[in-house]
Amino acid sequence: MIKKMLYILNIGLGLLLSCSGGNDDISPPDPPNEIIPKNLTLTVEVQGADANNPNGDGSGIVSITVNAENANSYGFKIESESEVKNATGSFQYTFSNPGTNEYVITAFAHSSTGHEVSTFKKVSVFVAFNNLQLVWSDDFDTDGTPDTSKWGYDIGNGCPDICGWGNGEKQYYTNRSDNVKVENGLLKIIAKKEDYQGSGYTSARLLTKDKYEFTYGRVDVRAKLPSGQGTWPAIWMLGANIDEVGWPECGEIDIMEHWGHNPTVISSATHTLSCSGGCGNVKVGETVVTDYATQFHVYSLVWNEDELQFLIDDELKYSYNPATKNVTTWPYNKPQFLILNVALGGSWFEIDPNFTEVVMEIDYVKVYQ
């Protein structure tokens, strides 16, 4: 009897051990499959963008659509800003920096397993200067002589102080109607070949010195430029303290310059104590404009306490924003006045021997603050 019971216990124990050992053979559950989004698309629509306003209507609003297969959420970010997420992939964003600026928009698609893919797109957006008010302007609506309450003139060839106006220019500036007049809603600055006061050419240079001087704001000048070897039209500014401190300490802002020997290239520049005409590395922005002589364009400056932005037809082309701002790099915290002129010739280029006459036409000059 006792042997029988021991036999049964041994059998039971063996079965128990056998069952216990069998648990070691159970495999763990399979890990979840990785779900990776694919075929990611990013669409950006700038509100009001059309053929006439390629960068939008000035509201700064853009609609962003992100889509991908195998995604359960989406996100986007502007430049280095934080990512914004939702489950639909539809977003709206409003830019606020005035002017036309280019931004990088990055889009993300996320899956339920924590995987993501991304893409990016560059977009230019125009934001209107809605907070600025028109404070000074001339629309040149009255034919005849330019408004003497707004414009004065530089007369002569620069002698004896700076003969050739410091650049080897060949023209003699006058205020005659032969060289400057308002006609059919346009200011016309006429440069011509003629013997006058010992010079072989004449032209005009208008300026608002002692009549209108300002600090900060936006300047818009709508103009059609002359063409031809030797022509040098300019829309620019000088510090109102030039008689006290001289040039370039007063600071010069060249909103638009064009040289006929370098056709289609429009230049913008700054001249300061740290870098002026003779330093060899003038801060210059150059833009190709092929129809400068056949179409009007708006040449603009946006000037604040931190930066100078140069625009053509509301598109940012160049900016000046030195990391260190002091008397040598940033004289642009004091009043400046406006200058409009057409020069002829220079110390580094010649005038076409067949030159006779050219005209720069200006539709308006506006200052906003």
GIURRA-V545510 format. One record per pair of residues at least 12 apart in sequence whose ideal C-beta (glycine too) atoms are under 8 Angstrom apart, sorted by the first residue. I is the first residue (numbers start at 1). J is the second residue. Records with the same first field share a line. If there is no record, write none. Layout:
I->J / J
This chain:
32->113
33->113
34->113 / 115
35->70 / 111 / 112 / 113 / 115
36->70 / 111 / 113 / 115 / 117
37->68 / 69 / 70 / 71 / 109 / 110 / 111 / 115 / 116 / 117
38->68 / 69 / 70 / 117
39->68 / 69
40->66 / 67 / 68 / 71 / 107 / 109 / 117 / 118 / 119
41->65 / 66 / 67 / 68 / 119
42->64 / 65 / 66 / 76 / 105 / 107 / 119 / 120 / 121
43->64 / 65 / 66
44->62 / 63 / 64 / 65 / 105 / 121 / 123
45->62 / 63 / 65
46->61 / 62 / 123 / 124 / 125
47->59 / 61 / 62 / 63
53->126
54->124
55->100 / 124 / 125 / 126 / 314 / 315
56->125 / 126
57->126
58->126 / 127 / 128 / 130
59->94 / 127 / 128
60->94 / 95 / 96 / 125 / 126 / 127 / 128
61->92 / 93 / 94 / 95
62->92 / 93 / 94 / 95 / 105 / 123 / 125
63->90 / 91 / 92
64->76 / 90 / 91 / 92 / 93 / 105 / 107
65->89 / 90 / 91
66->89 / 90 / 91 / 107 / 108 / 109
67->89 / 109
68->109 / 117
70->111
71->89 / 109 / 110 / 111
72->87 / 110 / 111 / 112
73->85 / 86 / 87 / 109 / 110
74->86 / 87 / 88 / 89 / 107 / 108 / 109 / 110
75->107 / 108 / 110
76->91 / 93 / 105 / 106 / 107 / 108
77->105 / 106
78->93 / 95 / 103 / 104 / 105
79->103 / 104
83->108
85->108 / 110
89->109
95->125 / 127
96->127
97->127
98->127 / 128 / 129 / 302
99->126 / 127 / 129 / 302 / 309 / 311 / 314 / 316
100->124 / 125 / 126 / 127 / 311 / 314 / 315 / 316
101->124 / 125 / 127 / 316
102->122 / 123 / 124 / 316
103->122 / 123 / 124 / 125
104->120 / 121 / 122
105->120 / 121 / 122 / 123
106->118 / 119 / 120
107->119 / 120 / 121
124->315
126->314 / 315
129->218 / 302 / 368
132->217 / 218 / 368 / 369
133->368 / 369
134->366 / 367 / 368
135->214 / 217 / 367 / 368 / 369
136->150 / 212 / 214 / 366 / 367
137->364 / 365 / 366 / 367
138->150 / 151 / 187 / 364 / 365
139->185 / 363 / 364
140->182 / 185 / 186 / 187 / 362 / 363 / 364
141->185
142->182
143->181 / 182 / 183 / 184
144->181 / 182
145->177 / 181 / 182
146->180 / 181 / 182 / 187 / 206
149->211
150->208 / 211 / 212
151->206 / 207 / 208 / 211
152->206 / 207 / 208 / 209 / 210 / 211
153->173 / 174 / 175 / 180 / 204 / 205 / 206 / 207
154->173 / 205 / 207 / 341
155->173 / 174 / 175
156->172 / 173 / 197
157->169 / 171 / 172 / 173 / 197 / 198 / 199
164->347
165->343
166->277
167->277 / 343 / 346 / 347
168->345 / 346 / 347 / 348
169->232 / 343 / 344 / 345 / 346
170->199 / 200 / 201 / 344 / 345 / 351
171->191 / 199 / 201 / 202 / 203 / 342 / 343 / 344 / 345
172->196 / 197 / 198 / 199 / 201 / 202 / 203
173->202 / 203 / 204 / 205 / 341
174->196 / 202 / 203 / 204
175->204
176->202 / 204
178->190 / 192 / 202
179->191 / 192 / 202 / 203 / 204
180->204 / 206
185->363
186->361 / 362 / 363
187->206 / 340 / 361 / 362
188->359 / 360 / 361 / 362
189->203 / 204 / 206 / 233 / 340 / 341 / 342 / 359 / 360 / 362
190->203 / 204 / 342 / 357 / 358 / 359
191->203 / 204 / 226 / 231 / 342 / 343 / 344 / 357 / 358 / 359 / 360
192->356 / 357 / 358
193->355 / 356 / 357
201->344 / 345 / 351
203->341 / 342 / 343 / 344
204->341 / 342
205->339 / 340 / 341 / 343
206->339 / 340 / 341
207->337 / 338 / 339 / 340
208->337 / 338 / 339
209->238 / 240 / 337
210->337
211->337
212->337 / 338 / 367
213->240 / 335 / 336 / 337
214->335 / 336 / 367 / 369
215->333 / 334 / 335 / 336
216->303 / 304 / 305 / 369
217->303 / 367 / 368 / 369
218->300 / 301 / 302 / 303 / 367 / 368 / 369
219->237 / 255 / 300 / 301 / 303 / 338 / 365 / 366 / 367 / 368
220->298 / 299 / 300 / 364 / 365 / 366 / 368
221->235 / 255 / 256 / 298 / 299 / 300 / 340 / 362 / 364 / 365 / 366
222->296 / 297 / 298 / 299 / 362 / 363 / 364
223->235 / 256 / 296 / 297 / 299 / 360 / 361 / 362 / 363
224->292 / 293 / 294 / 295 / 296 / 297 / 360 / 361
225->258 / 292 / 293 / 360
226->260 / 293 / 342 / 358 / 359 / 360
227->260 / 263 / 292 / 293 / 358
228->260 / 352 / 355 / 358
229->260 / 261 / 349 / 350 / 351 / 352 / 355
230->260 / 261 / 344 / 345 / 349 / 350 / 351 / 352 / 355
231->258 / 259 / 260 / 342 / 343 / 344 / 355 / 358
232->257 / 258 / 259 / 260 / 342 / 343 / 344 / 345 / 346
233->256 / 257 / 258 / 341 / 342 / 343 / 360
234->254 / 256 / 257 / 258 / 339 / 340 / 341 / 342 / 343
235->254 / 255 / 256 / 257 / 299 / 338 / 339 / 340
236->252 / 253 / 254 / 255 / 256 / 257 / 338 / 339
237->252 / 253 / 255 / 301 / 336 / 337 / 338 / 339
238->250 / 251 / 252 / 253 / 336 / 337 / 339
239->251 / 252 / 331 / 334 / 335 / 336
240->334 / 335 / 336 / 337
241->334 / 335
247->271 / 276
248->271 / 272 / 273 / 276 / 277 / 331
249->272 / 273 / 327 / 331
250->331 / 334
251->270 / 271 / 272 / 331 / 332 / 334 / 336
252->269 / 270 / 271 / 272 / 276
253->270 / 301 / 303 / 308 / 332 / 336
254->267 / 268 / 269 / 270 / 271
255->268 / 299 / 300 / 301 / 310
256->268 / 299
257->269
258->292
259->346 / 349
260->352
261->349
264->288 / 289 / 290 / 292
265->286 / 287 / 288 / 289
266->286 / 287 / 288 / 289 / 292 / 299 / 312 / 317
267->284 / 285 / 286 / 287
268->284 / 285 / 286 / 287 / 310 / 317 / 318
269->282 / 283 / 284 / 285
270->282 / 283 / 308 / 320 / 332
272->328 / 329 / 330 / 331
273->327 / 328 / 329 / 331
274->322 / 328 / 329
275->329
283->320
284->318
285->310 / 317 / 318 / 319
286->318
287->312 / 317 / 318
289->312
296->361 / 363
297->312 / 313
298->311 / 312 / 313 / 314
299->311 / 312
300->312 / 314
303->332
305->333
306->321 / 325
307->319 / 320 / 321
308->320 / 321 / 332
338->365 / 367
340->360 / 362 / 365
342->358 / 360
